[in-house]
Amino acid sequence: MSIPSANEHALREALTEFMSASATRDAGKIAAALTRIESVRRQLGDQAPPMLRHYLERRSYQKALDFLNTGASETDRSPCGN
């Protein structure tokens, strides 16, 4: 199951902004990114792959970003990282 590319781009961008804002502890940017993430999550609904929905619902944003970038879940990867 794939998500529309515009939504995928918006979600990847919002997740990246969230990670960057979190690193600098910029509360305003964190809040804005969270609002965007939630908005895209609601738009996606059942269109998103189940693993991506899982990560977003549990606010595992780094895992969600990794999933978007690789197309694989954390459990799909081998323990040695290959």
C-alpha positions in Angstrom: 0.0 0.0 0.0 1.5 3.3 -1.0 0.5 6.8 0.0 0.0 9.7 -2.4 3.3 11.4 -3.2 2.2 14.9 -2.1 1.2 13.5 1.3 4.4 11.5 1.6 6.4 14.6 0.8 4.5 16.7 3.3 4.9 14.1 6.0 8.6 13.6 5.4 9.1 17.4 5.5 7.1 17.8 8.7 8.9 14.8 10.4 12.3 16.3 9.4 11.3 19.7 10.8 10.1 18.1 14.0 13.5 16.2 14.4 15.4 19.4 13.7 13.3 21.5 16.1 13.6 18.8 18.8 17.3 18.9 18.5 17.4 22.7 19.1 14.5 22.5 21.6 12.6 25.2 19.7 9.1 24.9 21.2 7.4 27.0 18.6 8.8 25.0 15.7 8.1 21.7 17.5 4.5 22.6 18.0 4.1 23.7 14.3 5.7 20.5 13.1 3.5 18.4 15.3 0.4 20.2 14.0 1.5 19.4 10.4 2.3 15.8 11.2 -1.1 15.3 12.8 -2.9 17.0 9.9 -1.2 14.7 7.3 -1.8 11.7 9.5 -5.5 12.4 9.5 -5.5 13.0 5.7 -3.8 9.7 5.1 -6.2 7.7 7.2 -6.2 4.1 5.9 -4.1 5.0 2.8 -1.0 4.8 4.9 0.8 1.5 5.3 -0.1 -0.2 8.6 3.5 0.1 10.0 3.6 3.8 9.2 0.2 4.3 10.9 1.6 2.5 13.9 4.6 4.7 14.2 2.6 7.9 13.8 -0.1 6.9 16.3 2.6 6.1 18.8 4.6 9.2 18.0 7.6 7.2 17.0 8.6 10.0 14.6 12.2 8.9 13.9 10.9 5.4 13.0 8.2 6.9 10.8 10.8 9.0 9.0 13.1 6.0 8.6 10.2 4.0 7.2 9.4 6.7 4.7 13.1 6.9 3.7 13.7 3.2 3.4 10.3 1.6 3.0 11.2 -0.9 5.6 10.1 -1.2 9.2 12.5 -1.6 12.1 11.7 -5.3 12.3 12.4 -5.8 8.6 16.1 -4.9 9.1 18.6 -7.4 10.3 20.2 -6.9 13.7 23.5 -6.0 12.1 22.0 -3.2 10.1 22.0 -4.8 6.7 
